[in-house]
Each structure stands twice: as structure tokens, then as C-alpha cells.
Amino acid sequence: MLFELALLIGLGAPLQGEFREPIAPMPKLSACTPVGAKAVYHLSDLQPEAVARLNRFFKEGFADAGAPFNSTDVIRDHAVPQRRFLRAYKHGDKQIVWYEHGGSGYHLHALGMIKWPGQTGLEVSPFAWFGGGDSADLCAASKAFFAGVQTSQEM
């Protein structure tokens, strides 16, 4: 009876056209307010220079917040990136980007970028990559990054 009802309302009909992966929900992020930093919630709101630097650093690109990305190690659509932007913070010559990374062992990261004196653009800091943990850890890492603390996890 339930099967017939499902067919009647179209739930049992074969899929037509291209199958699309469901969009993985955005993770719940803790509130974070690094002193003096401005929050950015979409890639389109980042400085173009920062987006260009991220795309050079991660050749396969980023999905914007809320957009589809490959959140697991089962890749069905190679046009969809394995990283998705979560948020970023900018303060002075420093920016830090939070993102989620799909694949085997889904995890969160924060990546710091600095415009060093005498440089024309942002560079990824070799000592400002923070991986794993939850958003509270990324918040602590962001505050430390803006305070000048460097991680020992060189890229």
C-alpha cells in the first residue's frame, strides 16, 4: 500500500536527467570575535586578491558557503571542489580563512594569509595553517594568528 502511494505521488519514479549530490549542511560554527577583525561570510565578500591567492594555493578551488562540495571520499562530480569556504576574518594586513575539507577524514581548517611589507599581494603564511578540531579550535587559532603566534605545523 505504501509503495503504491509513493508511486502515485511520484516518489518512486525513476530519476530523470542528471543525479545531483545533496548539499551537505553547513557545520554549526561557534561565535568568534577576534579583537579588531572583520568577519566575512561568503567568498564573494573577500578581497579579490585573497580569493585569487586561495585559488592559486588550492588548484581545485573552493565552493562558497552553503554551495555543494565533495564532503566525502566518494567523488561523483569532479567539477565540485573538496573544500568549502566557511568564513574569514580580516585585520590589518592579515586574513584567516576557515574552510571544511572533504575526503577521507572530513575536517576543518584555518589558513592564514599575510601581506608582508614590500610585497604587492597576500601570501599564505607557512606557519599559519591550523587543521582539525572544531570551530572553537579554529577561533582560538584565529585569535592567536592575529596576536602574532605562529604554529609549528609548517606547510
Secondary structure, DSSP 8 states (H G I E B T S, - for coil): -HHHHHHHTTTTS---S-----------------TT-EEE-SGGGS-HHHHHHHHHHSTT--B-TTS----SS--S-TTS-SEEEEEEEEETTEEEEEEEE-STT-EEEEEEEE--TT-SS-EEEEEEEEESS-HHHHHHHHHHHHTT---S---
